[in-house]
Amino acid sequence: MPERSSSAARNARSAAPADDPPTPAEGGPTRRRARREHSDLLETRILAAAIEEFSEHGFAGARIERVSAAAGTVDRMLYYYYGNKERLYQAVLAKIYEDMIAAQRAFVTPDDPVEGMRQLVMHSWDHYQSHPHLVRLLMNENLLHGRHIRQSAQLERTTLPLVQTVETLLASGQARGVFRQDVSSEHVLMTIMSLGFFYVSNQYTCSTWIGADLMSRPRRAAWRKHICDVVLGMLANRDAPLPATAAPKTRRKPAAAAKK
């Protein structure tokens, strides 16, 4: 069978459906997909380097050239993807929010509100202490009065799943009579976040004042338990009736003793 001419081959390709991608060479991706994958990997490296840079030096002290060097690329690629330093910083904030939201969505709420609140407190604390970059970046953004979060429509509209989870658990506990009726979900939420955030954000100064490493494993474990005790102690309904207990059985005297 004679080979097609080059013009015939071009006409055949143009006649194919637009949504039918060209068949890749066996065992390898298309060039377009390979470029997309390379681009995604580069953006991932840039964001990881930028998170490190901004959390270490803040917005004012961060340098584009250090980010590009750490990402293994050149400055112009950062400007190509993000335009300027401020937009890169907003992308960093969006990334840490995305990770925090994903962790909160992964939390499975138990049916029992007391145990659910306990697990939620531990889950929140574990995320703070295992993501120090999150704490530093949020500290820096608060020093900037939340300017970049307000300028980002995506971040300003963000609702944390933690808010809804606290409301759900509190309402369930109040309906069952195990949580106080006069406590608000806002206060519960702020208590959980502040006890975790403060410990991590102030670990260096507090360790100096106390004269001990607050981030040692035993102290972190003790603080985790303390947060649970504080939150559940604050929520406990002291007027709730105690669970009924069975009356103690009277011990029968042995027959021999009874005859005496």
C-alpha positions as CSV (number, residue, x, y, z in Angstrom):
1,M,0.0,0.0,0.0
2,P,1.6,3.4,-1.0
3,E,2.4,5.9,1.7
4,R,0.3,9.0,2.0
5,S,1.7,12.3,0.9
6,S,2.5,14.8,3.6
7,S,-0.4,17.0,2.4
8,A,-2.8,14.1,2.6
9,A,-1.6,13.3,6.2
10,R,-2.1,16.9,7.2
11,N,-5.6,16.9,5.7
12,A,-6.4,13.7,7.6
13,R,-5.3,15.2,10.9
14,S,-7.3,18.3,10.4
15,A,-10.4,16.2,9.6
16,A,-10.1,14.4,13.0
17,P,-12.5,15.6,15.8
18,A,-11.1,18.6,17.8
19,D,-11.6,16.8,21.1
20,D,-9.7,13.7,20.0
21,P,-6.1,14.3,21.2
22,P,-3.2,12.9,19.1
23,T,-2.2,9.4,20.1
24,P,1.0,9.6,22.1
25,A,4.0,7.5,21.2
26,E,3.8,4.1,22.9
27,G,5.2,4.3,26.4
28,G,5.4,8.1,26.6
29,P,3.2,11.2,27.3
30,T,2.3,13.8,24.7
31,R,4.5,16.8,24.5
32,R,1.7,19.0,25.8
33,R,1.1,16.8,28.8
34,A,4.8,16.6,29.5
35,R,5.1,20.4,29.4
36,R,2.1,20.7,31.7
37,E,3.6,18.2,34.2
38,H,6.9,20.0,34.1
39,S,5.1,23.3,34.7
40,D,3.1,21.8,37.6
41,L,6.3,20.5,39.2
42,L,8.0,23.9,38.8
43,E,5.1,25.7,40.4
44,T,5.2,23.2,43.3
45,R,8.9,23.9,43.8
46,I,8.4,27.6,43.6
47,L,5.6,27.6,46.2
48,A,7.5,25.3,48.6
49,A,10.5,27.6,48.4
50,A,8.3,30.7,48.8
51,I,6.6,29.3,51.9
52,E,10.0,28.8,53.4
53,E,11.3,32.2,52.4
54,F,8.2,34.2,53.6
55,S,7.8,32.3,56.8
56,E,11.5,32.9,57.6
57,H,11.9,36.5,56.5
58,G,8.3,37.9,56.4
59,F,6.9,39.7,53.4
60,A,9.2,42.7,53.6
61,G,12.4,40.7,54.1
62,A,11.7,38.0,51.5
63,R,13.7,38.1,48.3
64,I,12.7,36.8,44.9
65,E,16.2,35.7,44.0
66,R,16.4,33.4,47.1
67,V,13.1,31.8,46.2
68,S,14.1,31.2,42.6
69,A,17.5,29.8,43.7
70,A,15.9,27.4,46.2
71,A,13.3,26.3,43.5
72,G,16.1,25.6,41.0
73,T,14.9,28.2,38.5
74,V,15.4,31.8,37.5
75,D,13.7,35.0,38.6
76,R,11.8,35.5,35.3
77,M,9.9,32.3,35.8
78,L,8.5,33.5,39.1
79,Y,7.3,36.7,37.4
80,Y,5.9,34.6,34.6
81,Y,3.8,32.6,36.9
82,Y,2.9,35.2,39.6
83,G,3.6,38.7,38.2
84,N,5.2,40.2,41.2
85,K,6.2,39.5,44.8
86,E,2.9,40.4,46.3
87,R,1.0,37.9,44.2
88,L,3.5,35.2,45.0
89,Y,2.9,36.0,48.7
90,Q,-0.9,35.8,48.2
91,A,-0.4,32.4,46.5
92,V,1.6,31.2,49.5
93,L,-1.2,32.3,51.9
94,A,-3.7,30.5,49.6
95,K,-1.6,27.4,49.8
96,I,-1.4,27.2,53.6
97,Y,-5.1,27.9,53.8
98,E,-5.8,25.1,51.3
99,D,-3.7,22.7,53.4
100,M,-5.4,23.7,56.6
101,I,-8.9,23.4,55.1
102,A,-8.0,20.0,53.7
103,A,-6.9,18.8,57.1
104,Q,-10.1,20.1,58.8
105,R,-12.3,18.5,56.1
106,A,-10.5,15.2,56.8
107,F,-11.7,15.2,60.4
108,V,-14.4,12.7,61.0
109,T,-16.9,13.9,63.7
110,P,-17.8,11.2,66.2
111,D,-21.4,10.8,67.3
112,D,-20.6,11.5,71.0
113,P,-20.2,15.3,71.4
114,V,-17.8,15.1,74.3
115,E,-15.4,12.7,72.6
116,G,-15.9,14.6,69.3
117,M,-14.8,17.9,71.0
118,R,-11.8,16.2,72.6
119,Q,-10.7,14.7,69.2
120,L,-11.3,18.1,67.5
121,V,-9.0,19.9,70.0
122,M,-6.3,17.4,69.5
123,H,-6.7,17.5,65.7
124,S,-6.4,21.3,65.7
125,W,-3.3,21.3,68.0
126,D,-1.6,18.6,66.0
127,H,-1.9,20.7,62.8
128,Y,-0.5,23.8,64.4
129,Q,2.5,22.0,65.9
130,S,3.3,20.1,62.8
131,H,3.0,23.1,60.5
132,P,5.2,25.8,62.0
133,H,5.3,27.7,58.6
134,L,1.5,28.2,58.9
135,V,1.9,29.9,62.3
136,R,4.7,32.1,61.2
137,L,3.0,33.2,58.0
138,L,-0.2,34.0,59.9
139,M,1.8,36.0,62.5
140,N,3.4,38.0,59.7
141,E,0.0,38.7,58.0
142,N,-1.4,39.9,61.3
143,L,1.5,42.3,61.6
144,L,0.5,43.6,58.2
145,H,-3.1,44.0,59.5
146,G,-4.4,41.3,57.2
147,R,-3.8,43.4,54.1
148,H,-3.1,40.7,51.6
149,I,-5.9,38.4,52.8
150,R,-8.4,41.3,52.3
151,Q,-7.0,42.0,48.9
152,S,-7.5,38.4,47.8
153,A,-11.2,37.7,47.0
154,Q,-10.5,34.0,47.3
155,L,-9.0,34.2,50.8
156,E,-11.5,36.8,52.1
157,R,-14.4,34.5,51.2
158,T,-12.8,31.4,52.8
159,T,-14.8,29.7,55.5
160,L,-12.9,27.2,57.7
161,P,-14.6,23.8,58.2
162,L,-13.5,24.1,61.8
163,V,-16.1,26.8,62.4
164,Q,-19.0,24.5,61.3
165,T,-17.6,21.5,63.2
166,V,-17.4,23.4,66.5
167,E,-21.0,24.7,66.0
168,T,-22.3,21.1,65.2
169,L,-20.5,19.5,68.2
170,L,-21.6,22.3,70.6
171,A,-25.2,22.2,69.5
172,S,-25.2,18.4,69.9
173,G,-23.7,18.5,73.4
174,Q,-26.2,21.2,74.4
175,A,-29.1,19.2,73.1
176,R,-28.0,16.2,75.1
177,G,-27.5,18.3,78.2
178,V,-23.8,17.5,78.6
179,F,-22.6,21.0,77.5
180,R,-23.5,24.3,79.1
181,Q,-26.2,26.4,77.3
182,D,-24.6,29.7,78.1
183,V,-21.4,29.3,76.0
184,S,-21.0,30.4,72.4
185,S,-19.4,28.5,69.5
186,E,-17.3,31.6,68.9
187,H,-15.7,31.4,72.3
188,V,-15.1,27.7,72.0
189,L,-13.5,28.2,68.6
190,M,-11.3,31.0,69.8
191,T,-10.2,29.1,72.8
192,I,-9.2,26.0,70.8
193,M,-7.3,28.1,68.2
194,S,-5.6,30.5,70.7
195,L,-4.3,27.8,73.1
196,G,-2.7,25.9,70.2
197,F,-1.5,28.9,68.2
198,F,-0.1,30.9,71.1
199,Y,2.0,27.9,72.3
200,V,3.7,27.4,68.9
201,S,4.0,31.1,68.0
202,N,5.6,32.0,71.3
203,Q,7.7,28.8,71.9
204,Y,11.0,30.6,71.8
205,T,10.4,33.5,74.2
206,C,8.3,31.3,76.6
207,S,11.0,28.6,76.5
208,T,13.5,31.2,77.6
209,W,11.3,32.6,80.4
210,I,10.4,29.1,81.7
211,G,13.9,27.7,81.2
212,A,12.7,24.6,79.4
213,D,12.2,23.5,75.8
214,L,8.4,23.8,75.3
215,M,8.7,21.8,72.0
216,S,10.1,18.7,73.6
217,R,7.9,15.7,73.1
218,P,6.8,15.3,76.8
219,R,5.8,19.0,77.1
220,R,3.9,19.0,73.8
221,A,2.0,15.9,74.9
222,A,1.2,17.5,78.2
223,W,0.0,20.7,76.6
224,R,-2.2,18.7,74.2
225,K,-3.9,17.1,77.2
226,H,-4.2,20.4,78.9
227,I,-6.0,22.0,76.0
228,C,-8.5,19.2,76.1
229,D,-9.0,19.6,79.8
230,V,-9.5,23.3,79.5
231,V,-12.0,23.2,76.7
232,L,-14.0,20.3,78.1
233,G,-13.9,21.8,81.6
234,M,-15.3,25.0,80.2
235,L,-18.1,23.2,78.4
236,A,-19.1,20.8,81.1
237,N,-22.7,21.2,82.3
238,R,-22.2,20.9,86.1
239,D,-26.0,20.8,86.6
240,A,-26.4,17.6,84.5
241,P,-27.6,14.7,86.6
242,L,-25.0,12.1,87.3
243,P,-25.6,8.7,85.6
244,A,-27.6,6.3,87.8
245,T,-25.5,3.7,89.5
246,A,-26.7,0.3,90.7
247,A,-27.1,0.0,94.5
248,P,-24.3,-2.0,96.1
249,K,-25.3,-5.6,96.9
250,T,-25.5,-6.6,100.5
251,R,-23.1,-9.4,101.3
252,R,-24.9,-12.4,102.8
253,K,-23.4,-13.9,105.9
254,P,-22.2,-17.5,105.7
255,A,-24.6,-20.0,107.1
256,A,-22.2,-21.0,109.9
257,A,-21.9,-17.4,111.1
258,A,-25.6,-16.9,111.0
259,K,-26.2,-19.7,113.6
260,K,-23.9,-18.1,116.1
